[in-house]
């Protein structure tokens, strides 16, 4: 039975028109010799066709094939800086690095734009303007470090930081040093509690599922003055979502997220017991799009409710990444009134890999 309405159908059609127009604009920018980056300009020469003439909409991105993650491993990273951004300060953000050389993505303003857009989805009642934030999680070369700080600043607050080095945790797990993992986790939470107790204006928290649970084993969010929790990480599951809502929040707002260095930040749709506390995300269209594709025929999008591999496309003037196959799988989610484009449900590590990668360290 169809769940669409005339209003949703019209909104989805309008969103698709905006997406197609945005694709044309971004392709024009990245393949214009005056504004494009070295990588894509060289790619077009070798490919023997001009995307500016032949890409008219989102579906035409199929001509690029799948983006290869090896293209982002190793240098020179300046090949990704568009000529149209020459002279601007460039930040470099890396992925986790759990599978060899980390993938690296350049950033200029994308992380600020993404988090300012995301800020509009946070309820002011639970993430008060002017409140300070606490970030307990990965920083270092990761996008989170600057992004969460910018989110706090954009909302009028100051961000306190406690770092977690997931690469060290991965090594400890590989070595079987589980006791050391627990000691390191305690060390991280110890630092957070000292700061949160000393600075009463910290009312908003970003952390990861495992660290949130560890924090709540040691202290009450309510007594710490936390009103809103923005939470993301590889361990975000419906089971944890339910546990957080029922056992940890104590009236605070729980905002789960799915984001990464390559895409930016997806936004959650609130769910509850009627949906089994499913984790449902929508990408920040038209700046990034997510599709769920057949794990064996990756050119084929699966039906709504069906499981497949996540395929990501990023479309900004800083970074063009068409049809990248993520290391995740999910169910394809229908559009909704607020987000009239496809979403994903219950993202988790892709089960189709022959070898196991150490995941879920936070």
C-alpha positions as CSV (number, residue, x, y, z in Angstrom):
1,X,0.0,0.0,0.0
2,X,1.3,3.4,-0.9
3,X,2.1,5.8,1.9
4,X,2.5,8.9,-0.3
5,X,0.1,11.8,-0.4
6,X,-0.3,14.4,-3.2
7,X,1.5,17.0,-1.0
8,X,4.5,14.6,-0.5
9,X,4.6,13.7,-4.1
10,X,4.7,17.3,-5.1
11,X,7.4,18.0,-2.5
12,X,9.5,15.1,-3.7
13,X,9.1,16.3,-7.3
14,X,10.3,19.8,-6.4
15,X,13.2,18.3,-4.4
16,X,14.3,16.3,-7.3
17,X,14.2,19.3,-9.6
18,X,16.4,21.2,-7.1
19,X,18.7,18.2,-6.9
20,X,19.1,18.0,-10.7
21,X,19.8,21.7,-10.9
22,X,22.3,21.5,-8.1
23,X,24.1,18.6,-9.9
24,X,24.4,20.7,-13.0
25,X,25.9,23.6,-11.0
26,X,28.4,21.4,-9.2
27,X,29.5,19.5,-12.3
28,X,30.0,22.8,-14.1
29,X,32.1,24.1,-11.3
30,X,34.3,21.0,-10.8
31,X,34.9,20.5,-14.6
32,X,35.5,24.1,-15.6
33,X,39.3,24.6,-16.1
34,X,39.0,27.9,-14.3
35,X,37.4,26.5,-11.1
36,X,37.8,22.7,-11.0
37,X,40.4,20.7,-9.1
38,X,43.3,18.9,-10.7
39,X,41.9,15.4,-10.0
40,X,38.6,15.9,-11.8
41,X,40.1,17.9,-14.7
42,X,42.6,15.1,-15.4
43,X,39.9,12.5,-15.0
44,X,37.8,14.2,-17.7
45,X,40.8,14.3,-20.1
46,X,41.4,10.5,-19.6
47,X,37.6,9.7,-19.8
48,X,37.3,11.5,-23.1
49,X,33.9,13.2,-22.5
50,X,32.9,16.5,-21.0
51,X,30.6,16.2,-18.0
52,X,29.6,19.8,-18.3
53,X,27.9,19.0,-21.6
54,X,26.5,15.5,-20.8
55,X,25.4,15.6,-17.2
56,X,21.9,17.1,-17.0
57,X,20.8,15.6,-13.7
58,X,21.4,13.3,-10.8
59,X,20.8,10.1,-12.8
60,X,23.5,11.0,-15.3
61,X,26.1,10.6,-12.5
62,X,25.9,6.9,-13.3
63,X,28.4,7.7,-16.2
64,X,31.1,8.2,-13.6
65,X,30.9,4.6,-12.3
66,X,31.7,4.1,-8.6
67,X,34.1,6.5,-6.8
68,X,37.1,4.6,-5.6
69,X,38.2,5.1,-2.0
70,X,41.9,4.5,-3.0
71,X,41.7,7.9,-4.8
72,X,41.6,9.5,-1.3
73,X,44.4,7.6,0.2
74,X,47.8,9.3,0.0
75,X,48.8,12.5,-1.7
76,X,49.2,15.0,-3.0
77,X,46.0,16.2,-1.3
78,X,46.2,19.5,-3.2
79,X,44.9,17.8,-6.3
80,X,41.5,18.0,-4.6
81,X,41.5,21.8,-4.0
82,X,39.3,23.5,-6.6
83,X,41.1,26.3,-8.4
84,X,38.0,28.5,-7.6
85,X,39.1,28.2,-4.0
86,X,42.7,29.1,-4.5
87,X,44.3,31.1,-1.7
88,X,41.6,30.1,0.9
89,X,42.7,28.3,4.1
90,X,42.3,24.6,3.7
91,X,41.6,22.1,6.5
92,X,42.2,18.4,6.0
93,X,40.0,15.8,7.7
94,X,40.7,12.1,7.8
95,X,38.6,9.0,8.1
96,X,39.1,6.5,11.0
97,X,42.2,4.8,9.5
98,X,41.0,1.3,10.5
99,X,41.8,-0.2,7.1
100,X,45.2,1.2,6.3
101,X,46.1,4.7,5.1
102,X,43.3,7.0,6.1
103,X,41.2,8.6,3.4
104,X,41.6,12.4,3.5
105,X,39.2,15.1,2.4
106,X,39.9,18.8,2.1
107,X,37.5,21.2,3.7
108,X,37.2,25.0,3.6
109,X,33.7,25.9,4.7
110,X,31.7,22.7,4.2
111,X,31.9,21.6,7.8
112,X,30.6,25.0,8.9
113,X,27.7,25.0,6.4
114,X,26.7,21.4,7.2
115,X,26.6,22.1,10.9
116,X,24.8,25.4,10.6
117,X,22.1,23.6,8.6
118,X,22.0,20.9,11.1
119,X,21.6,23.4,13.9
120,X,18.2,24.4,12.6
121,X,17.0,20.8,13.4
122,X,17.9,21.0,17.1
123,X,15.1,22.1,19.5
124,X,16.1,25.2,21.4
125,X,14.3,23.9,24.5
126,X,16.9,21.2,24.9
127,X,19.9,22.8,23.1
128,X,19.6,26.3,24.5
129,X,21.1,29.2,22.6
130,X,24.1,30.5,24.6
131,X,24.6,27.2,26.4
132,X,28.1,25.7,26.4
133,X,28.8,22.3,24.9
134,X,31.0,19.3,25.9
135,X,32.6,17.1,23.2
136,X,33.7,13.7,24.4
137,X,34.9,11.8,21.4
138,X,37.4,11.6,18.5
139,X,39.1,14.9,17.6
140,X,42.6,15.0,16.1
141,X,42.4,14.9,12.3
142,X,38.7,14.2,12.3
143,X,36.0,16.6,11.1
144,X,34.2,16.3,14.5
145,X,36.8,18.4,16.3
146,X,36.1,21.6,14.4
147,X,32.5,20.8,13.5
148,X,31.2,20.4,17.0
149,X,33.1,23.4,18.2
150,X,31.6,25.4,15.3
151,X,28.1,24.1,16.1
152,X,28.5,25.3,19.7
153,X,29.8,28.7,18.6
154,X,27.1,29.1,16.0
155,X,24.5,28.6,18.8
156,X,26.3,31.1,21.0
157,X,28.2,28.7,23.2
158,X,31.7,27.6,24.0
159,X,32.9,24.0,23.4
160,X,34.9,22.1,25.9
161,X,36.9,19.2,24.5
162,X,37.9,15.7,25.7
163,X,39.7,13.7,23.1
164,X,39.4,10.0,22.3
165,X,42.0,8.4,20.0
166,X,40.1,5.5,18.2
167,X,43.2,4.4,16.4
168,X,44.8,3.6,19.8
169,X,41.7,1.8,20.9
170,X,41.7,-0.3,17.7
171,X,45.3,-1.4,18.4
172,X,44.5,-2.3,22.0
173,X,41.6,-4.4,20.8
174,X,43.7,-6.2,18.2
175,X,46.3,-6.9,20.9
176,X,43.6,-8.3,23.2
177,X,44.3,-5.6,25.8
178,X,40.7,-5.3,26.8
179,X,41.6,-4.2,30.4
180,X,43.6,-1.3,28.9
181,X,40.6,-0.4,26.7
182,X,38.5,0.0,29.9
183,X,41.2,2.0,31.6
184,X,41.5,4.3,28.7
185,X,37.7,4.8,28.6
186,X,37.8,5.6,32.3
187,X,40.6,8.1,31.7
188,X,38.4,9.9,29.1
189,X,35.3,10.0,31.3
190,X,37.4,11.2,34.3
191,X,38.4,14.2,32.3
192,X,34.9,14.9,31.1
193,X,33.4,14.8,34.6
194,X,36.0,17.2,36.0
195,X,35.1,19.7,33.4
196,X,31.3,19.2,33.5
197,X,31.2,19.6,37.3
198,X,33.4,22.7,37.1
199,X,31.4,24.5,34.4
200,X,27.7,24.6,35.1
201,X,26.8,26.3,31.8
202,X,27.7,23.1,29.9
203,X,24.1,22.0,29.0
204,X,24.7,20.3,25.6
205,X,26.7,17.2,25.0
206,X,28.2,15.5,21.9
207,X,29.5,12.0,22.5
208,X,29.4,8.4,21.2
209,X,27.1,5.6,22.4
210,X,29.8,3.7,24.3
211,X,31.1,6.9,26.0
212,X,27.6,8.1,26.8
213,X,26.9,4.8,28.6
214,X,30.2,5.0,30.4
215,X,29.4,8.6,31.5
216,X,26.0,7.7,32.7
217,X,27.4,4.8,34.8
218,X,29.3,7.4,36.7
219,X,26.9,10.4,36.9
220,X,23.4,11.5,36.3
221,X,22.9,13.7,33.2
222,X,20.2,15.6,35.0
223,X,22.4,16.4,37.9
224,X,25.2,17.4,35.5
225,X,22.7,19.9,33.9
226,X,22.7,18.2,30.5
227,X,19.5,19.0,28.5
228,X,20.4,17.8,25.0
229,X,22.6,14.9,23.8
230,X,23.8,14.8,20.2
231,X,25.1,11.3,19.7
232,X,26.8,9.5,16.9
233,X,29.1,6.6,16.2
234,X,29.4,3.1,14.8
235,X,27.6,1.6,17.8
236,X,24.3,3.5,17.2
237,X,21.6,0.8,17.1
238,X,17.9,0.5,17.8
239,X,18.8,-1.3,21.0
240,X,21.0,1.5,22.2
241,X,18.5,4.1,21.1
242,X,15.9,2.4,23.3
243,X,18.3,2.0,26.2
244,X,19.3,5.7,26.0
245,X,15.7,6.9,25.9
246,X,14.5,4.7,28.7
247,X,17.5,4.5,31.0
248,X,20.0,7.3,30.3
249,X,18.4,10.6,29.2
250,X,16.4,11.5,32.4
251,X,14.4,14.0,30.4
252,X,17.2,15.2,28.1
253,X,16.7,15.2,24.3
254,X,18.4,12.5,22.4
255,X,19.5,13.4,18.8
256,X,21.2,10.4,17.1
257,X,23.2,11.2,13.9
258,X,24.8,9.4,11.0
259,X,27.7,11.4,9.6
260,X,31.2,11.0,8.3
261,X,34.1,12.9,6.8
262,X,33.0,12.3,3.2
263,X,29.3,13.2,3.5
264,X,28.8,15.6,6.2
265,X,25.8,15.1,8.5
266,X,22.5,13.3,8.1
267,X,19.5,14.3,10.3
268,X,17.4,11.9,12.3
269,X,13.6,11.5,12.2
270,X,12.2,10.9,15.6
271,X,11.0,7.3,16.2
272,X,9.8,5.5,19.3
273,X,8.5,2.2,20.5
274,X,6.0,2.0,17.7
275,X,8.9,1.7,15.2
276,X,11.1,-0.3,17.5
277,X,13.3,2.7,18.2
278,X,14.6,2.5,14.6
279,X,17.4,4.9,13.7
280,X,16.1,6.7,10.6
281,X,18.3,9.3,8.9
282,X,17.9,11.6,5.9
283,X,20.9,13.1,4.0
284,X,21.5,16.9,3.7
285,X,20.0,17.1,0.2
286,X,21.1,18.4,-2.3
287,X,24.6,18.7,-0.8
288,X,24.7,15.0,-0.3
289,X,22.5,12.0,-1.3
290,X,22.3,8.5,0.0
291,X,21.0,5.5,-1.9
292,X,20.6,1.9,-0.8
293,X,21.8,-0.5,-3.6
294,X,21.8,-4.2,-4.2
295,X,25.0,-5.6,-2.6
296,X,25.8,-7.6,-5.8
297,X,24.4,-5.3,-8.4
298,X,25.4,-1.9,-7.1
299,X,23.8,-0.1,-10.0
300,X,20.4,-1.2,-8.8
301,X,18.6,0.6,-6.0
302,X,16.7,-1.7,-3.7
303,X,13.0,-1.3,-2.9
304,X,11.7,0.6,0.1
305,X,12.2,-1.5,3.3
306,X,14.7,-3.7,1.6
307,X,18.3,-4.1,2.7
308,X,21.3,-3.1,0.7
309,X,24.7,-1.3,0.7
310,X,24.8,2.4,1.3
311,X,26.0,4.4,-1.7
312,X,26.9,8.1,-1.0
313,X,27.2,11.0,-3.4
314,X,28.6,14.3,-2.1
315,X,27.9,17.5,-4.1
316,X,29.5,20.7,-2.9
317,X,31.8,23.2,-4.5
318,X,34.6,21.9,-2.3
319,X,34.1,18.2,-2.9
320,X,32.5,16.2,-5.7
321,X,32.3,12.5,-4.9
322,X,29.8,10.5,-7.1
323,X,28.5,7.1,-6.1
324,X,30.8,6.0,-3.4
325,X,30.1,2.6,-1.8
326,X,30.2,2.9,1.9
327,X,31.3,0.2,4.4
328,X,27.7,0.3,5.7
329,X,24.4,-1.4,4.9
330,X,20.9,-0.3,5.8
331,X,17.2,-0.4,4.8
332,X,15.9,2.0,2.3
333,X,13.5,4.5,3.9
334,X,10.7,6.4,2.2
335,X,10.6,10.2,2.0
336,X,8.7,12.1,4.6
337,X,7.1,15.5,4.8
338,X,10.2,17.2,6.3
339,X,12.6,15.3,4.1
340,X,11.0,14.5,0.7
341,X,13.8,12.3,-0.5
342,X,15.1,8.8,0.4
343,X,16.5,8.1,3.8
344,X,18.1,5.1,5.5
345,X,17.1,3.0,8.4
346,X,19.4,1.2,11.0
347,X,22.8,1.8,9.4
348,X,25.3,-0.8,10.4
349,X,28.6,-2.3,9.1
350,X,28.3,-4.0,5.8
351,X,27.9,-7.7,6.2
352,X,29.2,-8.6,2.7
353,X,32.9,-8.2,3.4
354,X,34.9,-11.4,3.5
355,X,37.2,-10.1,6.2
356,X,36.3,-8.5,9.5
357,X,37.4,-5.0,10.3
358,X,37.7,-3.7,13.9
359,X,34.6,-1.5,14.1
360,X,32.5,-0.1,16.9
361,X,35.4,1.2,19.1
362,X,33.1,4.1,20.0
